[in-house]
């Protein structure tokens, strides 16, 4: 694949400059109409599902700490 020509680069930049204001209007509309409660709930559900999928012994340093302290108390 060859590198784009200067003319192609200029055309792409012109397209991005033209699209910029339209994309900004869409972004502002989405921000104004977003249901933050629904978004927060979906994110919380996703985070909790991710935590449930992990092995608790691999993500918790407490398990290892208790094992070490228990071993030390026997000595």
N, CA, C and O atoms as a GROMACS GRO file, in nm:
protein
  300
    1UNK      N    1   0.084  -0.118   0.000
    1UNK     CA    2   0.000   0.000   0.000
    1UNK      C    3   0.089   0.125   0.000
    1UNK      O    4   0.182   0.136   0.080
    2UNK      N    5   0.060   0.216  -0.089
    2UNK     CA    6   0.143   0.336  -0.098
    2UNK      C    7   0.091   0.446  -0.007
    2UNK      O    8  -0.026   0.447   0.031
    3UNK      N    9   0.179   0.537   0.026
    3UNK     CA   10   0.142   0.650   0.112
    3UNK      C   11   0.046   0.742   0.037
    3UNK      O   12   0.054   0.754  -0.085
    4UNK      N   13  -0.044   0.807   0.109
    4UNK     CA   14  -0.137   0.898   0.042
    4UNK      C   15  -0.063   1.019  -0.018
    4UNK      O   16   0.040   1.062   0.034
    5UNK      N   17  -0.116   1.069  -0.124
    5UNK     CA   18  -0.056   1.186  -0.187
    5UNK      C   19  -0.093   1.311  -0.108
    5UNK      O   20  -0.182   1.308  -0.023
    6UNK      N   21  -0.025   1.418  -0.136
    6UNK     CA   22  -0.055   1.545  -0.070
    6UNK      C   23  -0.199   1.588  -0.101
    6UNK      O   24  -0.268   1.640  -0.015
    7UNK      N   25  -0.242   1.565  -0.224
    7UNK     CA   26  -0.380   1.602  -0.262
    7UNK      C   27  -0.481   1.521  -0.181
    7UNK      O   28  -0.583   1.575  -0.138
    8UNK      N   29  -0.453   1.391  -0.160
    8UNK     CA   30  -0.543   1.309  -0.080
    8UNK      C   31  -0.547   1.358   0.065
    8UNK      O   32  -0.654   1.366   0.126
    9UNK      N   33  -0.431   1.390   0.119
    9UNK     CA   34  -0.426   1.442   0.256
    9UNK      C   35  -0.505   1.571   0.270
    9UNK      O   36  -0.578   1.590   0.367
   10UNK      N   37  -0.491   1.658   0.174
   10UNK     CA   38  -0.564   1.785   0.177
   10UNK      C   39  -0.715   1.760   0.169
   10UNK      O   40  -0.792   1.826   0.238
   11UNK      N   41  -0.757   1.666   0.088
   11UNK     CA   42  -0.900   1.633   0.075
   11UNK      C   43  -0.954   1.576   0.206
   11UNK      O   44  -1.064   1.611   0.249
   12UNK      N   45  -0.877   1.486   0.268
   12UNK     CA   46  -0.920   1.430   0.396
   12UNK      C   47  -0.934   1.539   0.502
   12UNK      O   48  -1.030   1.539   0.579
   13UNK      N   49  -0.839   1.630   0.507
   13UNK     CA   50  -0.846   1.739   0.605
   13UNK      C   51  -0.968   1.827   0.580
   13UNK      O   52  -1.034   1.870   0.674
   14UNK      N   53  -0.998   1.854   0.453
   14UNK     CA   54  -1.116   1.933   0.420
   14UNK      C   55  -1.243   1.862   0.465
   14UNK      O   56  -1.336   1.926   0.515
   15UNK      N   57  -1.248   1.731   0.448
   15UNK     CA   58  -1.365   1.654   0.492
   15UNK      C   59  -1.381   1.661   0.643
   15UNK      O   60  -1.492   1.678   0.694
   16UNK      N   61  -1.269   1.648   0.717
   16UNK     CA   62  -1.276   1.656   0.863
   16UNK      C   63  -1.318   1.796   0.909
   16UNK      O   64  -1.397   1.810   1.003
   17UNK      N   65  -1.265   1.898   0.845
   17UNK     CA   66  -1.305   2.035   0.882
   17UNK      C   67  -1.453   2.057   0.858
   17UNK      O   68  -1.519   2.124   0.937
   18UNK      N   69  -1.505   2.002   0.750
   18UNK     CA   70  -1.648   2.016   0.719
   18UNK      C   71  -1.733   1.936   0.818
   18UNK      O   72  -1.842   1.980   0.856
   19UNK      N   73  -1.685   1.818   0.858
   19UNK     CA   74  -1.761   1.732   0.948
   19UNK      C   75  -1.757   1.781   1.092
   19UNK      O   76  -1.846   1.748   1.170
   20UNK      N   77  -1.657   1.855   1.129
   20UNK     CA   78  -1.638   1.898   1.268
   20UNK      C   79  -1.759   1.966   1.329
   20UNK      O   80  -1.803   1.922   1.436
   21UNK      N   81  -1.816   2.070   1.268
   21UNK     CA   82  -1.932   2.136   1.328
   21UNK      C   83  -2.052   2.042   1.342
   21UNK      O   84  -2.124   2.049   1.442
   22UNK      N   85  -2.075   1.956   1.245
   22UNK     CA   86  -2.187   1.863   1.254
   22UNK      C   87  -2.166   1.764   1.368
   22UNK      O   88  -2.259   1.734   1.443
   23UNK      N   89  -2.045   1.713   1.382
   23UNK     CA   90  -2.014   1.622   1.492
   23UNK      C   91  -2.028   1.690   1.628
   23UNK      O   92  -2.073   1.628   1.724
   24UNK      N   93  -1.991   1.815   1.636
   24UNK     CA   94  -2.005   1.890   1.762
   24UNK      C   95  -2.153   1.909   1.796
   24UNK      O   96  -2.191   1.897   1.913
   25UNK      N   97  -2.236   1.938   1.697
   25UNK     CA   98  -2.381   1.951   1.723
   25UNK      C   99  -2.438   1.819   1.774
   25UNK      O  100  -2.520   1.819   1.867
   26UNK      N  101  -2.397   1.708   1.716
   26UNK     CA  102  -2.444   1.577   1.761
   26UNK      C  103  -2.399   1.551   1.904
   26UNK      O  104  -2.477   1.503   1.986
   27UNK      N  105  -2.274   1.583   1.934
   27UNK     CA  106  -2.221   1.562   2.068
   27UNK      C  107  -2.300   1.641   2.172
   27UNK      O  108  -2.335   1.589   2.278
   28UNK      N  109  -2.327   1.767   2.141
   28UNK     CA  110  -2.402   1.851   2.235
   28UNK      C  111  -2.544   1.802   2.253
   28UNK      O  112  -2.597   1.804   2.364
   29UNK      N  113  -2.608   1.757   2.146
   29UNK     CA  114  -2.744   1.703   2.155
   29UNK      C  115  -2.744   1.576   2.241
   29UNK      O  116  -2.833   1.559   2.324
   30UNK      N  117  -2.647   1.490   2.221
   30UNK     CA  118  -2.639   1.368   2.302
   30UNK      C  119  -2.616   1.400   2.449
   30UNK      O  120  -2.674   1.335   2.536
   31UNK      N  121  -2.533   1.499   2.478
   31UNK     CA  122  -2.511   1.538   2.617
   31UNK      C  123  -2.637   1.595   2.680
   31UNK      O  124  -2.667   1.568   2.796
   32UNK      N  125  -2.712   1.674   2.602
   32UNK     CA  126  -2.832   1.737   2.656
   32UNK      C  127  -2.944   1.637   2.680
   32UNK      O  128  -3.028   1.658   2.768
   33UNK      N  129  -2.948   1.529   2.604
   33UNK     CA  130  -3.059   1.435   2.614
   33UNK      C  131  -3.022   1.304   2.683
   33UNK      O  132  -3.106   1.214   2.692
   34UNK      N  133  -2.901   1.292   2.732
   34UNK     CA  134  -2.856   1.168   2.794
   34UNK      C  135  -2.930   1.144   2.925
   34UNK      O  136  -2.950   1.237   3.003
   35UNK      N  137  -2.969   1.021   2.948
   35UNK     CA  138  -3.031   0.981   3.075
   35UNK      C  139  -2.918   0.932   3.165
   35UNK      O  140  -2.878   0.816   3.158
   36UNK      N  141  -2.868   1.021   3.249
   36UNK     CA  142  -2.752   0.988   3.332
   36UNK      C  143  -2.780   0.875   3.430
   36UNK      O  144  -2.690   0.796   3.461
   37UNK      N  145  -2.902   0.866   3.479
   37UNK     CA  146  -2.938   0.756   3.569
   37UNK      C  147  -2.928   0.622   3.499
   37UNK      O  148  -2.876   0.525   3.555
   38UNK      N  149  -2.978   0.616   3.376
   38UNK     CA  150  -2.971   0.491   3.300
   38UNK      C  151  -2.825   0.456   3.267
   38UNK      O  152  -2.786   0.340   3.275
   39UNK      N  153  -2.747   0.556   3.231
   39UNK     CA  154  -2.606   0.533   3.200
   39UNK      C  155  -2.532   0.481   3.324
   39UNK      O  156  -2.455   0.385   3.315
   40UNK      N  157  -2.556   0.544   3.438
   40UNK     CA  158  -2.490   0.502   3.563
   40UNK      C  159  -2.530   0.359   3.599
   40UNK      O  160  -2.446   0.280   3.641
   41UNK      N  161  -2.657   0.326   3.582
   41UNK     CA  162  -2.704   0.192   3.613
   41UNK      C  163  -2.638   0.089   3.522
   41UNK      O  164  -2.596  -0.017   3.567
   42UNK      N  165  -2.628   0.120   3.394
   42UNK     CA  166  -2.566   0.028   3.299
   42UNK      C  167  -2.418   0.008   3.332
   42UNK      O  168  -2.366  -0.103   3.324
   43UNK      N  169  -2.350   0.116   3.368
   43UNK     CA  170  -2.208   0.105   3.403
   43UNK      C  171  -2.189   0.025   3.531
   43UNK      O  172  -2.096  -0.056   3.542
   44UNK      N  173  -2.277   0.048   3.628
   44UNK     CA  174  -2.267  -0.028   3.753
   44UNK      C  175  -2.288  -0.177   3.726
   44UNK      O  176  -2.214  -0.261   3.777
   45UNK      N  177  -2.390  -0.208   3.645
   45UNK     CA  178  -2.416  -0.349   3.612
   45UNK      C  179  -2.295  -0.412   3.542
   45UNK      O  180  -2.258  -0.525   3.572
   46UNK      N  181  -2.236  -0.339   3.450
   46UNK     CA  182  -2.120  -0.391   3.377
   46UNK      C  183  -2.002  -0.413   3.471
   46UNK      O  184  -1.934  -0.515   3.462
   47UNK      N  185  -1.978  -0.320   3.561
   47UNK     CA  186  -1.867  -0.334   3.657
   47UNK      C  187  -1.890  -0.452   3.750
   47UNK      O  188  -1.798  -0.531   3.774
   48UNK      N  189  -2.011  -0.465   3.801
   48UNK     CA  190  -2.040  -0.576   3.891
   48UNK      C  191  -2.028  -0.710   3.820
   48UNK      O  192  -1.978  -0.806   3.877
   49UNK      N  193  -2.073  -0.716   3.697
   49UNK     CA  194  -2.060  -0.840   3.620
   49UNK      C  195  -1.914  -0.875   3.598
   49UNK      O  196  -1.876  -0.992   3.603
   50UNK      N  197  -1.831  -0.775   3.573
   50UNK     CA  198  -1.688  -0.799   3.557
   50UNK      C  199  -1.624  -0.852   3.684
   50UNK      O  200  -1.540  -0.941   3.678
   51UNK      N  201  -1.663  -0.799   3.797
   51UNK     CA  202  -1.609  -0.845   3.925
   51UNK      C  203  -1.655  -0.988   3.953
   51UNK      O  204  -1.576  -1.070   4.000
   52UNK      N  205  -1.782  -1.017   3.923
   52UNK     CA  206  -1.834  -1.153   3.946
   52UNK      C  207  -1.761  -1.256   3.862
   52UNK      O  208  -1.747  -1.371   3.903
   53UNK      N  209  -1.715  -1.216   3.745
   53UNK     CA  210  -1.650  -1.310   3.653
   53UNK      C  211  -1.507  -1.344   3.696
   53UNK      O  212  -1.450  -1.442   3.648
   54UNK      N  213  -1.448  -1.265   3.786
   54UNK     CA  214  -1.311  -1.288   3.829
   54UNK      C  215  -1.305  -1.385   3.946
   54UNK      O  216  -1.400  -1.396   4.024
   55UNK      N  217  -1.194  -1.453   3.957
   55UNK     CA  218  -1.168  -1.541   4.069
   55UNK      C  219  -1.133  -1.454   4.190
   55UNK      O  220  -1.033  -1.382   4.186
   56UNK      N  221  -1.213  -1.458   4.297
   56UNK     CA  222  -1.188  -1.368   4.412
   56UNK      C  223  -1.049  -1.383   4.472
   56UNK      O  224  -0.992  -1.285   4.520
   57UNK      N  225  -0.994  -1.504   4.469
   57UNK     CA  226  -0.861  -1.521   4.528
   57UNK      C  227  -0.754  -1.451   4.445
   57UNK      O  228  -0.648  -1.416   4.498
   58UNK      N  229  -0.779  -1.431   4.317
   58UNK     CA  230  -0.681  -1.364   4.233
   58UNK      C  231  -0.689  -1.212   4.245
   58UNK      O  232  -0.590  -1.144   4.219
   59UNK      N  233  -0.804  -1.159   4.285
   59UNK     CA  234  -0.817  -1.014   4.288
   59UNK      C  235  -0.806  -0.956   4.428
   59UNK      O  236  -0.798  -0.834   4.444
   60UNK      N  237  -0.806  -1.041   4.530
   60UNK     CA  238  -0.804  -0.990   4.666
   60UNK      C  239  -0.670  -1.021   4.733
   60UNK      O  240  -0.631  -1.137   4.745
   61UNK      N  241  -0.603  -0.918   4.777
   61UNK     CA  242  -0.481  -0.937   4.853
   61UNK      C  243  -0.509  -0.983   4.994
   61UNK      O  244  -0.419  -1.031   5.063
   62UNK      N  245  -0.636  -0.969   5.039
   62UNK     CA  246  -0.670  -1.011   5.175
   62UNK      C  247  -0.653  -1.160   5.194
   62UNK      O  248  -0.609  -1.204   5.301
   63UNK      N  249  -0.686  -1.237   5.094
   63UNK     CA  250  -0.672  -1.382   5.106
   63UNK      C  251  -0.527  -1.418   5.132
   63UNK      O  252  -0.496  -1.496   5.223
   64UNK      N  253  -0.439  -1.362   5.052
   64UNK     CA  254  -0.296  -1.389   5.069
   64UNK      C  255  -0.246  -1.337   5.204
   64UNK      O  256  -0.168  -1.404   5.272
   65UNK      N  257  -0.290  -1.217   5.243
   65UNK     CA  258  -0.248  -1.160   5.371
   65UNK      C  259  -0.291  -1.249   5.487
   65UNK      O  260  -0.213  -1.274   5.578
   66UNK      N  261  -0.415  -1.297   5.485
   66UNK     CA  262  -0.463  -1.383   5.593
   66UNK      C  263  -0.386  -1.514   5.598
   66UNK      O  264  -0.357  -1.565   5.705
   67UNK      N  265  -0.354  -1.568   5.480
   67UNK     CA  266  -0.276  -1.692   5.476
   67UNK      C  267  -0.140  -1.671   5.540
   67UNK      O  268  -0.095  -1.754   5.620
   68UNK      N  269  -0.073  -1.560   5.506
   68UNK     CA  270   0.059  -1.532   5.563
   68UNK      C  271   0.051  -1.507   5.714
   68UNK      O  272   0.135  -1.557   5.788
   69UNK      N  273  -0.047  -1.432   5.758
   69UNK     CA  274  -0.060  -1.404   5.902
   69UNK      C  275  -0.093  -1.531   5.980
   69UNK      O  276  -0.043  -1.551   6.091
   70UNK      N  277  -0.176  -1.614   5.923
   70UNK     CA  278  -0.211  -1.740   5.989
   70UNK      C  279  -0.087  -1.829   6.004
   70UNK      O  280  -0.066  -1.891   6.108
   71UNK      N  281  -0.009  -1.834   5.899
   71UNK     CA  282   0.114  -1.916   5.902
   71UNK      C  283   0.210  -1.861   6.008
   71UNK      O  284   0.272  -1.938   6.081
   72UNK      N  285   0.223  -1.728   6.016
   72UNK     CA  286   0.315  -1.665   6.110
   72UNK      C  287   0.269  -1.688   6.255
   72UNK      O  288   0.352  -1.704   6.344
   73UNK      N  289   0.139  -1.689   6.278
   73UNK     CA  290   0.089  -1.705   6.416
   73UNK      C  291   0.114  -1.846   6.466
   73UNK      O  292   0.120  -1.867   6.587
   74UNK      N  293   0.129  -1.944   6.379
   74UNK     CA  294   0.157  -2.082   6.419
   74UNK      C  295   0.303  -2.098   6.458
   74UNK      O  296   0.336  -2.186   6.538
   75UNK      N  297   0.391  -2.017   6.405
   75UNK     CA  298   0.536  -2.035   6.428
   75UNK      C  299   0.576  -1.996   6.567
   75UNK      O  300   0.694  -2.005   6.601
   0.00000   0.00000   0.00000
